[in-house]
Amino acid sequence: MMRKTIAALMAFASATMLSAVSQAQDIKLYAFSSGALTIGKGVLQNNAPMTPEIQVPVGFYVVRHPKGIVVFDTGNNDKIITDPSYWGEAFKALKPVNTPDIAIDAQLQKIGVKPDDVTYVVVSHLHLDHGGNVVKFPKSTIVVQKSEIQNAFWPEAGTGGPYVLGDFLPLRAPGADFPNAVKMLQLDGDRDLFGDGTVVVKRWVGHTPGSQMMTVRLKNKGMTILTGDNVYFRENVEKNLPPNIVLAYSPNGILTAYEWIRYMMATEKADFMTAHDPDAFKAMKKAPEFYD
């Protein structure tokens, strides 16, 4: 009986793995940028210099899966292209690129995708440079941690600065009986989006109370981890360099994210992609090129 049980479990595991590999054959991962910000590196990384300032990308990603399209993060709100005052003092402080070509619609057009084509919008967190365009996907399902929504509307002391209420306020419908204006998955943990292990949202409290990452299993590249702001630069993981404590809700959570990423790199030959590393982003394939 024990042998039969073990054999059955091995067969199930093998079938599951083969299914994931089969699905991964048709998955493509695209990298985009919603412009750039100009800041001192020390704003993001502990003990890094504040001068000279550096320009960092505002990266976001798209996954084409046989069962749907997933957008991971949505960049800066397109409103700043025509109305810099939308960000208030943050516009002067961050000096964002705000040319028309960085609009999310224009970016998605590079791969023939319109906002209405997107199945899921996964937001690593709702800061102004990650959740800016989340409401431009009214036909998609927004995937966010419930604790992130709560903190965005009612931020804990010291955490509210990077949120812009106008970015996500339209997600809430008027009236107590219909709290969501769009379809939403308010998570309290991980979620396998397509049920095959290829695209998995991972709750990881670090940068914010509801920050999350996402893993994508690709046939050729293998597992790729989209980190959001739990990792700013590749050297954070490679050299175990902590972020600026001001932007770290849970420093321990961020350090354990580094550790987990290193473990996945060692055991599964995984890779990871950040949103703001200028050198890493420069070396990436940019849409319409892709990883598979």
C-alpha positions in Angstrom: 0.0 0.0 0.0 2.8 2.4 0.9 4.6 1.6 -2.4 1.4 2.3 -4.3 0.9 5.6 -2.5 4.5 6.7 -3.1 4.2 5.7 -6.8 0.9 7.6 -7.1 2.4 10.7 -5.5 5.4 10.5 -7.8 3.2 10.1 -10.9 1.1 13.1 -9.8 4.2 15.2 -9.2 5.6 14.2 -12.6 2.3 15.0 -14.4 2.1 18.4 -12.6 5.6 19.2 -13.6 5.0 18.2 -17.2 1.9 20.3 -17.3 3.8 23.3 -16.1 6.5 22.7 -18.6 3.9 22.3 -21.4 2.3 25.6 -20.4 5.6 27.4 -20.1 6.4 26.6 -23.7 3.8 29.2 -24.7 4.6 31.9 -22.1 6.3 35.1 -23.0 7.6 37.8 -20.6 8.0 41.4 -21.8 9.8 44.3 -20.1 8.6 47.9 -20.4 9.3 51.3 -18.7 6.9 54.0 -17.6 9.5 56.7 -18.0 12.2 57.3 -15.3 12.8 59.1 -12.1 15.9 61.1 -11.1 16.9 60.6 -7.4 20.0 60.2 -5.2 20.8 56.5 -5.0 20.8 56.9 -1.2 17.0 57.4 -1.3 16.7 53.8 -2.2 19.8 52.1 -0.7 21.3 52.3 2.7 24.6 54.2 2.9 24.6 54.9 -0.8 25.5 58.5 -1.9 22.8 61.1 -2.5 24.9 62.8 -5.2 25.3 62.8 -8.1 21.7 61.9 -8.7 20.9 58.9 -11.0 18.1 58.3 -13.3 16.2 55.0 -12.6 13.7 53.3 -14.8 10.1 52.8 -13.7 9.7 49.2 -15.0 6.7 47.1 -15.4 6.1 43.7 -17.1 3.6 41.8 -19.2 3.2 38.1 -19.3 1.4 36.4 -22.2 0.0 33.1 -21.1 -2.3 30.7 -23.1 -5.1 31.5 -20.7 -4.7 35.3 -20.5 -2.4 38.4 -20.3 -1.0 39.6 -17.0 0.4 43.1 -16.3 2.7 43.3 -13.4 2.7 46.9 -12.1 1.4 49.9 -14.0 4.0 52.6 -13.6 3.5 56.4 -13.2 0.0 57.8 -13.7 -0.3 59.0 -17.3 -1.9 62.2 -15.9 1.5 63.7 -15.2 2.2 63.8 -18.9 -0.2 66.7 -19.3 -0.6 67.8 -15.7 2.6 67.7 -13.6 0.7 69.2 -10.7 -1.1 65.9 -10.3 1.9 64.7 -8.3 2.3 68.0 -6.4 5.7 68.4 -4.8 6.6 64.8 -5.7 7.0 65.9 -9.4 9.7 68.4 -8.5 11.4 65.9 -6.2 11.4 62.9 -8.5 11.7 64.7 -11.9 9.9 62.0 -13.8 10.1 61.6 -17.6 6.7 62.6 -18.8 6.8 62.5 -22.5 3.7 61.1 -24.4 5.6 58.0 -25.5 5.8 56.6 -22.0 2.0 56.4 -21.6 1.0 52.8 -20.7 -1.3 52.6 -23.8 1.6 53.5 -26.0 3.9 51.0 -24.3 1.4 48.1 -24.6 0.9 48.9 -28.3 4.4 47.7 -28.9 3.2 44.1 -28.5 -0.3 44.7 -29.9 -2.1 44.8 -26.5 -4.8 47.1 -25.4 -5.8 47.6 -21.7 -9.1 45.8 -22.4 -7.1 42.7 -23.5 -5.6 42.3 -20.1 -6.9 39.5 -17.8 -5.1 40.3 -14.6 -3.3 43.4 -13.3 -1.0 42.4 -10.5 0.2 45.4 -8.4 3.3 44.8 -6.4 2.1 47.7 -4.2 0.2 50.9 -4.7 2.9 53.6 -4.6 2.7 56.3 -7.2 5.3 54.7 -9.5 3.8 51.2 -9.4 0.0 51.6 -9.1 -0.3 54.8 -11.1 -2.3 53.5 -14.0 -4.2 50.7 -12.2 -7.6 52.2 -13.0 -6.9 52.2 -16.8 -7.9 48.5 -16.9 -11.6 48.5 -16.2 -12.2 45.1 -17.8 -9.3 43.3 -15.9 -9.2 41.7 -12.5 -7.0 43.7 -10.2 -4.8 41.5 -8.0 -3.6 43.2 -4.8 -3.1 42.2 -1.2 -5.9 43.3 1.1 -3.4 44.8 3.5 -2.1 47.0 0.7 -5.5 48.4 -0.1 -6.1 49.1 3.6 -2.7 50.8 4.0 -3.2 52.8 0.8 -6.5 54.3 2.0 -5.6 54.4 5.7 -1.7 54.4 5.9 0.1 53.6 9.0 2.1 56.4 10.5 5.1 57.2 8.3 4.0 55.1 5.3 1.6 57.4 3.5 4.0 59.6 1.5 4.4 57.6 -1.7 0.6 56.9 -2.2 -1.5 59.2 -4.4 -5.1 58.7 -3.5 -6.3 59.6 -6.9 -4.5 56.7 -8.4 -6.7 54.1 -6.8 -9.7 55.9 -5.4 -11.7 55.0 -8.6 -11.3 51.3 -7.7 -14.0 51.9 -5.0 -17.6 52.2 -6.1 -20.0 54.6 -4.3 -22.3 52.9 -1.9 -21.7 50.4 0.9 -23.1 47.4 -0.9 -20.8 47.6 -3.9 -17.3 48.4 -2.6 -15.4 47.6 -5.8 -15.9 49.5 -9.1 -13.9 46.8 -10.9 -13.2 43.1 -10.4 -10.7 42.5 -7.7 -8.8 39.8 -6.0 -7.9 41.1 -2.6 -5.5 38.5 -1.4 -4.2 37.5 2.0 -1.4 35.3 0.7 -0.2 33.7 -2.5 -2.3 33.0 -5.6 -1.6 30.7 -8.6 -3.3 32.8 -11.3 -3.8 30.1 -13.9 -3.7 27.0 -11.7 -0.6 25.5 -13.4 2.3 26.9 -11.4 3.6 29.1 -14.1 2.4 32.5 -12.9 2.2 32.8 -9.1 1.7 35.9 -7.0 3.6 35.7 -3.7 2.7 37.9 -0.7 5.9 39.2 0.8 5.6 42.0 3.4 8.7 44.1 3.0 8.6 47.4 1.2 5.0 48.0 2.2 2.5 46.2 4.5 1.0 44.6 1.4 3.9 44.2 -1.0 3.9 41.2 -3.3 6.2 39.6 -5.9 5.4 37.3 -8.8 7.1 34.3 -10.2 7.0 33.4 -13.9 8.1 30.0 -15.2 9.5 30.2 -18.7 10.5 27.2 -20.9 14.0 28.5 -21.8 14.8 31.2 -19.2 13.3 29.2 -16.3 11.9 30.7 -13.2 12.0 34.5 -13.2 11.0 36.5 -10.1 9.5 40.0 -10.5 10.4 41.7 -7.3 8.6 45.0 -7.2 10.3 47.3 -4.7 11.3 44.4 -2.4 14.6 44.6 -4.4 15.8 47.9 -5.9 19.1 46.9 -7.4 20.7 43.5 -8.3 23.5 44.2 -5.9 21.0 44.3 -3.0 20.5 40.6 -3.4 24.0 39.7 -4.6 25.8 41.7 -1.8 23.0 41.6 0.8 22.7 45.4 0.8 19.7 46.7 2.8 17.5 49.4 1.4 17.0 52.9 2.9 15.1 52.2 6.1 12.7 55.0 5.4 11.2 53.1 2.5 11.3 49.7 4.2 8.1 48.8 6.1 9.6 45.5 7.2 13.4 45.5 6.8 13.5 41.9 8.0 10.9 41.0 5.3 13.1 42.5 2.6 16.2 40.7 3.8 14.3 37.4 3.8 13.2 38.2 0.3 16.8 38.5 -0.7 17.5 35.2 1.0 14.7 33.4 -0.7 15.7 34.8 -4.1 19.3 33.6 -3.6 17.9 30.2 -2.6 15.8 30.0 -5.8 18.8 31.0 -7.8 20.9 28.2 -6.2 18.3 25.5 -6.4 16.3 26.3 -9.6 18.7 28.6 -11.5 16.1 31.3 -11.1 16.7 34.9 -12.2 15.0 38.1 -10.9 14.0 41.4 -12.4 13.5 44.7 -10.5 11.7 47.9 -11.4 14.4 50.5 -10.7 17.9 49.1 -11.5 19.2 51.3 -14.3 22.1 48.9 -15.3 20.0 45.8 -15.2 17.2 47.4 -17.1 19.6 48.6 -19.8 20.8 45.1 -20.3 17.3 43.6 -20.6 15.4 42.8 -23.7 12.7 45.5 -24.2 9.3 45.0 -25.7 8.6 43.9 -28.4 11.5 41.6 -27.7 10.6 39.0 -25.0 11.9 36.2 -22.8 10.4 32.7 -23.1 
